[in-house]
């Protein structure tokens, strides 16, 4: 089994704030700046300061924001060195 097949991603997702209806990755401020909140460990995306920011975003724009788990479904494309 390819190691990538065992990876799970945890991400905060929700509808665009401006009402387009599109669902996308939500961003929050972390030491590296404003970034989409996605990680391979659930504990990283559940940190209090991140959850508080996303809760405030959702309340400000009357939108629900969801913490979702994504499981491997298949490789779409592969680049880089071959092993």
FENKADA-V677003 format. One record per backbone hydrogen bond with DSSP energy under -0.5 kcal/mol. NH is the residue of the N-H (numbers start at 1). CO is the residue of the C=O. If there is no record, write none. Layout:
nh-><NH | NH>
co-><CO | CO>
This chain:
nh-><5 | 6 | 7 | 9 | 10 | 11 | 12 | 13 | 13 | 14 | 15 | 16 | 19 | 24 | 26 | 28 | 30 | 33 | 35 | 35 | 37 | 38 | 39 | 44 | 45 | 45 | 46 | 47 | 50 | 51 | 52 | 53 | 54 | 55 | 56 | 57 | 58 | 59 | 60 | 61 | 62 | 62 | 63 | 66 | 68 | 68 | 70 | 72>
co-><2 | 3 | 4 | 70 | 39 | 68 | 37 | 11 | 66 | 24 | 64 | 22 | 16 | 14 | 12 | 35 | 33 | 30 | 28 | 33 | 26 | 36 | 10 | 41 | 41 | 42 | 42 | 44 | 47 | 47 | 48 | 49 | 50 | 51 | 52 | 53 | 54 | 55 | 56 | 57 | 58 | 59 | 58 | 13 | 11 | 66 | 9 | 7>
